Structure formats: C-alpha cells, structure tokens
Amino acid sequence: MAEQVDVVVIGLGVGGEETAGRLAEAGLSVVGVDPRLVGGECPYWGCIPSKMMIRAANLIAETRRVDTMAGKATVEPDWAPVARRIRDEATDNWNDQVAVDRLVKKGVTFLRERATITGPGTVQAGDRSFEASRGIVIATGTVPVIPPIDGLAGTPYWTNHEAIEADTLPATIVVLGGGAIGLELAQVFARFGVQVTVVEALDRLLALEEPESSELAREALERDGITIRTRVRAESVSYDNGFTVRLGDGSSVTGEKLLVATGRRVDAAGLGLDQVGIDPSARFIAVDEQVRAASKVWAVGDVTGVGAFTHNAMYQADIAVHDILGTDDAPKASYHAMPRVTFTDPEIGAVGLTEQQARDQGLDVRTAITQLPASTRGWIHKAGNDGFIKVVMDAGRGVLVGATSAGPAGGEVLSGLAVAVHAAVPVRELRQMILAYPTFHRAYGEALKGL
C-alpha cells in the first residue's frame, strides 16, 4: 500500500535539496529520493571543487607576474595540497553525510534509491511506494554527454568527475570540448605543468558567448602554453597506455589522459515521465513560469534545459516552493537576465543576450565595447589586465538586453550590468550613475558612452 505524503522530490542536487528542505520546514511531509550524493554535482564535482582548483592555479599565475612589476619570484607547482583541499574541505572524501543530516534535520524523509513515477502523484523508490497529494518535483540534473566517437567506449577517459578527483596530474592531456568546463580545467592543468591540447569541433571556443570572448579566451589559454584546435572533429580514439585522438583533418593529438567535456544531457531513462504526460525522449523537461511540467509536477534545475547553473536551480526551486505552498504574490520565472561566468583567467562574465542573439530576435541593436587595459584601473593593474566590457542595447526601448564583463574579477564586475538588464534600467539613467574611481566596473561607464 502506498504511503501518503505531501510531496516527493526526485533528485537532490542543489535545486532538489533546496526545494525538499524548504517544503519540509514549512510543515509538509516530504520524501527526497536520490541514489547519488545529496547536493549533486556542484559541491562534489562542479562549482566548489573546480573553483578551488582555479584559485590555486591563479595563485601560480599571479606569482609568475611578480617579475614584471614587483621584483622577482619563483613558484614550484604542487598538486598535492589542491587535491587534499578538495578531498578534505570540499567533499569530505565524497561523503554526503553532513548534507543528509542537514536535510533530515529539516524534516525530509531521505531515501538513497532510484525513483520511478508510476502514475499521477505516485512514486516507487526501492521497495516503498508513495502517493503525493500535492505533487512531485523532478530535479534529477544532467549527466556528461559522451559522444559516439569510434573507439572511445571502453577506454579510461575522464569526465569532470575523474578530473576533480585526481590525486596526481598527468604529464599530458587532451580535452575534448571548448566550453566553460573544458576551458577552466584545461587552464588549471596547464598552470600546474600539464601539456594540454583542446579540441573543439566548432569554429571558436565558448561558441555561445560573444566572439570577442572567444578570442580573449583563446589568447589567454595559448599564453599558458595550451594548444587549441578548433573547426576539427575527433573521428576516432585509441588507447594503449595513453590516448591517440585522430581528427577530421587527418592529423592526430596524443595525451596520457583524455578529458571528455562535450556538454551534458538529461538522463530520464527509467524515470517514468510518460506516466505523467511528459515526453521521456525530449532533450529536457519543459516548464512554465511556475516551473510546472505537468499537472502537480514541477521540475527545477539543469533538467529543465534553461541553463546548467547552480544559481538557476536555486532560482527555480524558490519558484516551485512558493507555487506548491500557494503563497500570495508567488514569483514567476523570467530568464531574460540569466548571468553566467566562465572562471578562466581572465574571467568571462555575461548576462542576457549576445549581440547575435539580439539581432536574431529582430531587435534594433546597438553595441559598444571598451578594452579594460584602457581604463584607469586596468592600466594600474597592468599584469593580467586583459579584458573588455561589451554592452548590447535594444535601441527601440533604450535598455540593455545583454552585456559581457571580461577581465580580473569579471564575474563580480558583471553584477551591475546584470541589474541593468534584469530591471530594464534606461540607458540614459545608467549614464548618469556615479561609478567609483578607480574601479574595474567604472569601465562600463565608458562602454555606455559608446552607445
């Protein structure tokens, strides 16, 4: 007989954990089900440990910049303290007991099982079945895309999991994929002495960002000694105590390790989405402005296809919680000002539409760009000051619809531009802002003048 509960949350990454915990604290009976670690990718193989790696790698780069400005310094990279910090401080050696205890303390019934939706409001998890009177929340995240490259299957290739868990680094590595994950890890490894080759099938790195961002990233990575191969596909892979990747132009690249960072996908196999009218073969679960996917079914996080960002998962979780609780003035989802940051050095932050995306929407587009080294703060900073501010304006409404902030702390400098896009602040008002001097963010005042 099915156990009666209010809500079943399937998947306990950041979005699912937030949703389950808050609903339980609000007094609902909540069951949370996940066969993997509570907290999901972000704290164990994503945001947190990767940024620890990046912080360490950036310290190496900054030390090497001393010679141009402040005397002489040498550095001997050592991966051991980085691996130790990830293991001990970030992941508890990939043990989620602290997260489980936190969730249970809030009142959630936790099951480390795979869940299957068996009908409207009903879920099977292990040998227990539940009937959820208020509904089901799906927050199962994504898994790495493993491309069907001849010879790849069965080899000991890395995904982000193996890269994050590495106690030692290889001498050489090939990275398949020129997106944010691939580039962040590539730069880290290069700064720790690994010979890195990045292979990207598209014509540029960070293909979803502005072309200027792609060029900046390429220049920065090449300065770190990374070999970049764009506009070429991996045709086959062979492994014999090392990887050989044969490319579409007839050449090949080799590495002791191979990191596959070609994107992520929803894995809905066995979830029973068809039982609630959701197409299990779809690339993602479509949701409305209340993040509803079907009657009494909500979906939050990466599984919705809105963006593989922790901040989006938390944003959608908040909307789901309000909708399930039926609160007054419940928020509705709007993604027009979704921020995103590639944490390379320089950081590349962006919000809203790129110039091309704005043109594709038929907007009356005006753009302007200013180079960070030309700003006072950039000139003062000198070593490692590469970057720019680019703004994209809808001239018809007189507001920004997108912006890019690249440079030292580019993701932090992005915040003011994100507010402008989110709130549709008129550009004429932005031009009247008093921007602190000398700061990096003052550079976007110069960009606005260009409009």
N, C-alpha and C positions, 0 to 999 in steps of 0.2 A: 504494500500500500504506500502511496506517495506521501511524503512528509509535507505538511502545509507550512509555507514560508511566505514572506512578502516579496523578496527579490532574490534572484540567483544572478551572480556576476561571474561570467565565464572569461577567465583571463585576468591575471592580477599583476600586470605591468603597472607603470605609474598611473595610467588612467583608470584601470580597473581597481587598483588598490585604493586610490582616492575616492572613487565612487562608492565602493563597498564600505569603507571606513566611515564616510560621512553619513551614509544612509543608516548605518548601524547606530552611530552616535545620535541620530535623530529619532531613534526608537523603533526602527523597523527591524524585523527578523531577516537577516541577510546571510546567504551562503555564498562563499567565494571559492571558486574551483580553478586550480591550475596545476598541471603536472610538473611545471618548471619552477624556477626561483621566484618568490614573491618580490615584486619590484621590477622584474623584467630585464630588458636589455640595458636600460640606462645606467643603473648602478653597478652592474656586473661586467658588461662588455661594451658599453657605449659611452654616454656623456661623461660620467665621472672618471673612470679609469683612463679613458683616452685623453682627457684634459690634464690628468696628472702626468701622462707621458709627454704631452705637448709643453707643459710648464717646465719639465726637466730639460727638454730639447731646446727650448727658448733660452734657458739659462746658459746653455752651452754657446748658443749663437751670440748672446749678449757679451759673454766673456771674450769671445773672439773679436768683438767690435771695440774692445778697450783700446787696442793698439792704434786706432785711428784718432782717438780723442783724449785718452786719459792715461797714457803711459804704456806699459807692456803687461800682458797677462797670458798665461797658458792654461789649458784645460785638458784633462785626460778623461774622456767619456767613460762612464762605468754604468752598465745597465742594471747591475745588481740592486742598488738602492731604489731604483724605479720599480723593478719587479716586486721588491719587498714591500714598498709602499702600497702598490696595487693590491697585493695579496693580503696585507695586514690591516691597512687603514680603510681601503675602499670596499673590499669584498668579503672580509673575514674568511679568506680562502674559499670563496664562492659558497658560503654558507649563509642561508637567509633566515636563520633562527630569530635574529633580532627583528626582522621585518614581520615574520609570522607572529611573534609575540605581540608586536605593536598592533597588528590587525586584530588579533583575537581579543586583546585588551579593550578594543573599541566595541566588541560585541559580535564580531563576524565569526560564523562557523566556517572554518577553513578545511578544505579537502584537497590533498595533493593527488588529484586524479584527472583523467581526461573526461570532459563533459560532452554529452550529446543531447541536442534538443530533440525530444521525441514527439512533440506536438505543441500547440499553443500553450505557453506557460509551463510546460513540463520539461524537466531535465533529468537525465540519468548520469550519475557520477559514480563510477565504481559499482558497488552493489547497492547503492542508495538512489532513490528517486525522489524528486521534489516537484511540488506544484506551487508555482509562484503567483500569488494573487495579483500583485502589481505588475510583475513582468520580469523580463530577462534583459541583462546588459551584456553585450558582447564586446570584449576588449582583448582579443587574442593576438594582437600585434601582427608582426610580419616575420618572415624568415629570409635568409640570403637567397638571392637568385643565383643559381648555378647554371651557367649557360651550357647548351648541348655541344660543347667543343669535343671533337674527336679525340679520344684518349684521356680526357680529363677525369672521368668517373673512375673511382678505384685508386686514384693517386692520393698521397697525403698532402693535398693542398690545404692552405689556410683560409678560413673566413676571419671575420673580425674577432671571433671567439679565440681562436688559436693565437692570433696576433696579440691580443690583450693578455692572454695567459702565459706568454713566452717568458721563461726564466732566463734564457740566453737568446742573443740575436744571431742570425746567420751572417755570413760574410757577404752574400749577395741575395737579392730577392727581386722577383718580377711581380709587379702589381697590375692586375687586370682591372681597369676602371679608373676613369679620371674625374669621378665625382668627389664630394666632400670627404667621405670616409677614406677612399683610396689616397687622396692627396694629403690629408692630415697624417695618416700613418706613414706614407712614403717620406714625408719631410722629417718626421721623428726619427725613423730608421736611418736616414741619410746623415742626420746630425750626430748620430751615435756610431758613425763609421761604416754603415752598410752601403754597399754599392747597389743602387736602386734603379730599376727601369720601369717606367709607367707606360702601359699600352692602353690607348683609348681609340675605339672604333670611329667615333665622331670626329668632326674636323677641329674641335677645340676642347680643352679642359673646361670643367664647370659649364657644360653646354646650356644649362638652364638659366645661367646668370648673364650679365651684360658681357659683350665681347671684350670690353676693357678689363673686366675682372679676370677673364680667361687669360689675357695676355699678361697681366700682372702676376697671376699665379704661376704661369709658365716661366717667366723671368726669374721669379723668386726660387722656384724649385731647381732650375738649371744652375743658379748661383750656388746652391747646396750640392751640386755635383750629380743631380738626378738626370738620367737620360729620359727624354719624353718622346714617345712615338704616338702621333695622332694620325687619324684617317687610315688606320690599318687594323684589320681584324685578326684575332687569334684563330687560326684554322685548325691546328691540332696541337696536342700536348703529349710529350713522352717523359717518362720518369725513370732514371737509373742513378740513384744516389744524388739526384739533382734534377731540375726541370729544364726541358728544352721546349720552347713555345715557337712553333712555326707560324709565321704571319702571312697575310694575304698577298703581300708584295714579293714573296719568295724568300725573304730574309728570316732569321730566327734570333731569338734572345734566350739567354740562359740565366738560371738562378738556383741557388741552393734551396730556396723556398719559393713558393708561388702563392700570392695572396689574391683571392678572388673577391673583388669589391665592385661587382657589376650591378648593384641595386638590390632591392628587397621586394618581396611579394607576399600577398595574403595566402595563408595556408588554411583553407576551410575544409579540408578533407575530413570526413567523419564528424563534422560539427552538427550536421542535421539542419542546415539552413533552409532546405526545401520544405521542412515541416512547418515553417512559419512564413512561407511565401517569398523567401529570398533566394535569388539565383546563386547556387554554390559555385558556379563556374565563372562568375563575374570577377573582374580584377580586384574589386574592393566592394565593401558594403556601402551603398549609397544611403545617405541620411538627409533629413530635412533640417530646418533651422532649430528644431528642438532635439536634434541628433536622434530622431526616431527613424528606425529602419523598417519597421512594420508595426502592426497593432501590438502594443505592450512589449515592444522590442526596441531597445536603444543600442547604439554602437558608438564607441569612443576610441580615439587614438589612431594609430597607424592603419588599423583595419579599415578605416573609412576612406583612405586614399587622399585625404586633404593635405597631409604633409607628415613626414616621418620625424616629428619633433616632439620632445617631451612637453614643451610649452603648449602645443596644440592638444595633446592628450589631457593635460590638466584643465585646459580651457573647455574642452568638450565634456569632461567629467563634471565640471561645475554646472554646465547647462543641463546635463542629464539629471543630476541630483535635484536641481530646482524643479524640473519638469515632473519627475517621479513624486516629489513631495507636494506638488501642486501649489507652490508658493506664489504669492502675488507678485506681479511685475517680474516674472521669470525671464531671464535673459534669452536672447535668440542669437544663434550663431551668425557671424559675419567674418569672412576670411579676407577681406579686401586689404587688410594691413598686416598680413602674416609676416612676422620677421624671421630671418634665417641668417645663420652665421657659419661660414667655413673657417675653422680655427687654425688656419695656416698662419705663417708669419710672412707677410702681413695678414692680419685678419681681414676677411671679406664679409661684411655685413650687408644685408639687403632687406628691403621691405616693399610689399606691394608688387606692382607691375614693372617689368623691364620695359625699355623703350620699344622693343619689337612687339611685346605683348600688348602694350597700349595702342600701337598702330594697328595691330590685328583686330582690336576691338572697335576700330573706326574713330578713335578719339582725335581731336585736334592737338597733336603732340608738339610740345616744345621741350628741349632738353638743354642742360648746361652742365659743364664739368670743370672742376678746378683740381689742380695737382697739389697734393699735400706738401711736398717739399717747397712749394711756392708760398705757403702760409708761414707766418712768423714762428709758430710752434714747430712746424715741420723743419724749418731752417735751423732752429735751435737744436732740435732733436738730432739732426744730421745722420748719424749712422743708424741704418734701419728705418729710415723715414719714408720709404716708398708707400705710395697710396694715392687715393683721389676721392673726391666726393662727386657723385653724379645725381642730378635730380631730374625727374620726369614729370612734366606738368600737363594737365588737361587744360588747355588754354580756354576752352569753352566755359569751364566752370571756374577757372582761375585758382585751381588747387593742385597740390602734388598728388599723384597717383602711384608713385614709386620713387625709390631712391637707393643708392648704394653708397656705403661708407667703408672704404678700404684703407687700411693702414694700421699703425700701432693702436691697439685697443679699438679697432674698427667696429666691433660688435657693441661696445659701450657707447661710442660716438653716435651709433645708429639710433639711439633711444629718442632723441629729439625729433629726428626725421620720422620715426615710427609714430610718434604722437601726431605730427602734422598730417600724415597720411590717414591715420585712424580717424581723427576728428575733422578731416577735410578743412583744415585751417586755411583761410585765404592766403595766397602767396603775398599779397600786399601787406597782410598782418605779419607774416614771417619776416618780411624785410625790415619791419620796424622793431624786431626783437633786439634787446641788448644782450650781446653774446660776450661772455667773459674773455678777457685778453690776458695772456696769450694761451689759448687752448686749441686742441685739435678740432673741437666741434665748431670753433669760430670759422673754420674753412667753409662750412656750408652756407655761411652768410655770403661768401664770395661766389659760391655756385648760384645762389638765388639771384644775385645781381645779373648773372648771365642770361637769365630768363627775360 
